[in-house]
Amino acid sequence: MKWFLIVLLLSVGFFYFFPEDSSHPEQKQEHVKDDHLLKEVSASQGIVSLIGKSAEEIKKQFGEPMRIDYSAYDYKWWVYNYQPQTYFQIGILKNRVVTAYVCGEKVNVRPFQINQPVKDVFEKFPIYSSIPVSLESGTYRFELSEEDLTFQPLVKLGDVYAQIYVDQFTGRVSSVRFMDAETLIKMHPYELVYRGELLAPKPLSVEEQKKVELANAKQILDITNVIRQRHDVGMVRWDEKTSKVAYKHSKDMKENRFFSHESPMHGDLKERLVSSRVNFQIAGENIAAQYVDGIAAVEGWLNSQSHRETLLNKQFTHLGVGVFDKYYTQNFIKPQ
């Protein structure tokens, strides 16, 4: 039996543009507070305990999700984005929880904690560079690079795997993604060696792919706002016209096989915004490619100095996000 190797490549980019005439009127954002949800989530047995539970049990514990998003990995995300501090997503496949993602600081992610010093995690849990997984379908081994071990280590908790996203600038846990073995293999966010059958998500129809892309865009907005709130930066609002500009750029990069802020056909960010009649005082752009989803793309931007500055820029008040396949574009603006 032959062994096979899969390598994940990640790419990111950023861009800033300041028009010559730029003023900065103050704008305020409202933050929703729901003490009932805070108490309910905090009193739970922990998000990790939800893996394997039924959709009915999730509804009983947390109520209906704010929305249901498609994913590229067979499950559907139930998104609970009532407020930044209690933000979490639960992935449901065949009426069962197969994954969960948490970045809200008040959600119970025991044995971890959002925003805890990552050194505490490294002291309490063994962090391995090689993690084997055995299933009836075959044997699998994830090989984590030094960068993976630093920024997104993987911890095995019984039958559940926890991917810890680390904010390298604060040295704290940024978010946690829990997965069962099958979901981890389908996503293969790390270098993977396997023997047997490679578990893969079912192919998406054109309509389903569009739903996945829109879901990633919405989640990028949500998670961006969670991170901005954590760093005491005003939240940004969705801007539809700017989102269309971002989507066109992601599509352009994929179809014309380039990765840059400057399109050979449509120009740089300024030219693209102006041609789409987006009025702005200041604009900034982050791009990424080949991340497993929007969640991973945001965590990647957070760990790059230039992208982080764009993500946390206090002057921006609106955001347009465009996702095409695994190409991601964030266009931040402050309207005129």
Salt bridges, closest charged atoms under 4 A:
ASP35 OD1 - LYS33 NZ 3.86
GLU40 OE1 - HIS36 NE2 3.52
GLU64 OE2 - LYS59 NZ 3.78
ASP69 OD2 - ARG67 NE 2.94
ASP74 OD2 - LYS186 NZ 2.64
GLU105 OE2 - ARG230 NE 3.62
ASP120 OD1 - LYS119 NZ 3.41
GLU143 OE2 - ARG141 NE 2.33
ASP167 OD2 - HIS231 NE2 3.99
ASP167 OD1 - ARG308 NH1 2.84
GLU207 OE2 - LYS211 NZ 3.63
GLU208 OE2 - LYS202 NZ 3.56
ASP222 OD2 - ARG67 NH2 2.83
GLU255 OE2 - LYS251 NZ 2.87
GLU285 OE1 - HIS261 ND1 2.61
GLU285 OE2 - ARG272 NH1 2.96
ASP293 OD2 - ARG177 NH1 2.87
ASP325 OD2 - LYS254 NZ 2.87
